[in-house]
Amino acid sequence: MAAPVAVLLLSGKRKSGKDFVAEELRSRLGPDVCAVLRLSAPLKELYAQEHGLDFQQLLGASAYKELYRRDMIRWGEERRRADPGCFCRAALEGAAQPVWVVSDTRRLSDVEWFRGAYGDVVRTVRVVASEETRKRRNWVFVAGVDDAESECGLDQGVAFDWVITNDGDERRLDQQLETLLAVAAHPALAR
């Protein structure tokens, strides 16, 4: 695995559109240049294996995943306490593209791990959407989920390099993404 020229760490609340923004970035850069990495995928895979669950159903936005979300969060926190970079390292397996977009950065320990491992090529991007927009995307506050570290871990302590507003205004989002790609100042992003 070659070292990346850019690592964009996306964070935001549930239903803010982190995955959508990540896929938009990959679409604009191309799949040969940009890999979308998800920290939650290896977490969900290991959790499914240990608990005899359907990994594929845990990946999607489904009622099945919601049944296990709280326990999965608890289990993941236990793993992170033992090894803060465990899911970060697992998410990187097979990433060969020069630009990595991590679509679900949720904790300060994730940001610190990537900064420690990849230094100055790491940029933080906060994806925000109004509560009204999130509700239109079927978000409903869930105690123990929306007030847990998995949702609030980066509400403080990080000075984001960019904040992307994703409230459904396609033109505004397009302008923000183009600015992000232009300002990133990495050769692979200028292609």
C-alpha positions in Angstrom: 0.0 0.0 0.0 1.5 3.3 -1.1 1.2 6.3 1.2 -1.7 8.6 0.3 -1.3 12.1 -1.0 -4.5 13.2 0.7 -6.7 11.8 3.5 -10.0 13.6 3.9 -11.7 12.7 7.2 -15.4 13.3 7.0 -17.5 13.6 10.1 -21.0 14.7 10.9 -24.2 13.7 12.6 -26.4 10.8 11.5 -28.3 11.7 8.3 -26.1 14.7 7.6 -25.1 13.1 4.3 -21.5 12.0 5.0 -21.7 9.0 2.7 -23.3 11.1 0.0 -20.5 13.6 0.1 -17.9 10.9 0.1 -19.4 9.3 -3.0 -19.6 12.7 -4.7 -15.9 13.3 -4.1 -15.1 9.8 -5.4 -17.3 10.4 -8.5 -15.5 13.7 -9.2 -12.0 12.4 -8.7 -12.6 8.9 -10.2 -12.3 5.5 -8.6 -8.7 5.1 -9.7 -7.7 8.3 -7.7 -10.1 8.1 -4.7 -11.0 5.4 -2.3 -13.9 5.8 0.1 -13.1 4.1 3.4 -15.5 3.4 6.2 -14.3 2.8 9.7 -17.7 1.2 10.6 -17.3 -1.6 8.0 -14.6 -3.5 9.8 -16.3 -2.8 13.1 -19.6 -4.2 11.8 -17.9 -7.2 10.2 -16.1 -8.2 13.4 -19.2 -7.5 15.5 -21.3 -9.7 13.2 -18.8 -12.5 13.3 -18.6 -12.5 17.1 -22.4 -12.3 17.5 -23.5 -14.5 14.7 -25.3 -11.7 12.8 -25.8 -10.8 9.1 -22.9 -8.4 8.3 -24.5 -7.2 5.0 -27.7 -6.1 6.9 -25.6 -4.2 9.5 -24.0 -2.2 6.6 -27.2 -0.6 5.4 -29.6 1.9 6.9 -32.1 -0.7 8.2 -34.2 -1.6 11.2 -32.0 -4.7 11.6 -28.9 -2.5 12.2 -30.9 -0.3 14.6 -31.7 -3.4 16.8 -28.0 -3.8 17.4 -26.7 -0.2 17.2 -26.4 0.5 21.0 -24.6 -2.8 21.8 -22.4 -2.4 18.7 -21.4 1.1 19.9 -20.6 -0.3 23.4 -18.6 -3.2 21.8 -16.7 -0.9 19.5 -15.8 1.4 22.4 -14.3 -1.5 24.3 -12.2 -2.4 21.3 -11.0 1.1 20.8 -10.0 1.5 24.5 -7.8 -1.6 24.0 -6.4 -0.4 20.6 -7.5 3.1 19.4 -6.3 2.4 15.8 -7.8 -1.1 15.4 -10.7 -0.1 13.1 -8.6 2.6 11.3 -6.0 0.1 10.3 -8.6 -2.5 9.2 -10.4 0.1 7.0 -7.2 0.8 5.1 -6.7 -2.8 3.9 -6.5 -2.8 0.1 -6.5 1.0 -0.3 -4.2 1.7 -3.2 -5.5 5.0 -4.5 -3.7 8.3 -3.8 -6.7 9.9 -2.2 -8.6 8.4 0.8 -11.9 9.8 1.9 -12.9 8.3 5.3 -16.7 8.8 5.3 -17.4 8.1 9.0 -14.8 9.6 11.3 -16.5 9.8 14.6 -14.0 10.2 17.4 -11.0 12.3 18.3 -9.0 9.1 18.6 -9.7 8.4 14.9 -8.5 11.9 13.9 -5.4 11.6 16.1 -4.6 8.1 14.7 -4.7 9.3 11.1 -2.7 12.5 11.9 -0.1 10.4 13.7 0.1 7.9 10.8 -0.2 10.3 7.8 0.7 13.8 9.1 0.2 16.8 6.9 -1.8 15.0 4.2 -4.8 14.6 6.6 -7.6 17.2 6.3 -10.8 17.2 8.4 -14.2 17.9 6.8 -17.4 18.4 8.9 -20.6 17.7 7.0 -23.5 19.5 8.5 -27.3 19.5 7.8 -30.0 21.2 9.8 -32.1 19.1 12.1 -35.1 19.8 9.8 -33.1 18.3 6.8 -32.0 15.3 8.9 -35.6 14.7 9.9 -36.6 14.7 6.2 -34.0 12.0 5.8 -35.8 9.9 8.4 -33.6 10.9 11.4 -35.2 10.6 14.8 -33.3 11.3 18.0 -32.5 8.1 19.8 -31.2 8.4 23.4 -28.0 6.4 23.9 -27.1 6.8 20.2 -27.4 10.4 19.2 -26.0 11.6 22.5 -23.2 9.0 22.6 -19.5 9.5 21.6 -20.2 7.8 18.3 -22.3 10.9 17.3 -20.8 13.6 19.6 -17.2 12.7 19.8 -16.1 15.4 17.4 -18.5 18.2 18.4 -15.6 19.7 20.3 -11.8 19.5 20.1 -11.3 19.6 16.4 -10.8 22.7 14.3 -12.2 21.5 10.9 -10.3 22.4 7.8 -13.7 22.6 5.9 -17.3 22.6 6.8 -19.7 21.4 4.1 -23.4 22.3 4.4 -25.5 19.5 2.9 -29.1 20.7 3.3 -30.3 19.7 -0.2 -29.2 22.7 -2.2 -27.4 21.0 -5.0 -25.8 24.1 -6.4 -24.4 25.2 -3.1 -23.1 21.7 -2.4 -21.5 21.6 -5.8 -19.7 24.9 -5.1 -18.5 23.7 -1.8 -17.1 20.4 -3.1 -15.4 22.1 -6.0 -13.8 24.6 -3.6 -12.7 21.7 -1.3 -11.1 19.9 -4.2 -9.4 23.0 -5.6 -8.0 24.2 -2.2 -6.8 20.8 -1.0 -3.5 21.5 -2.9 -2.6 17.9 -3.6 -1.5 16.8 -7.1 -4.0 13.9 -7.2 -6.9 16.2 -6.4 -6.0 18.5 -9.3 -6.3 15.8 -12.0 
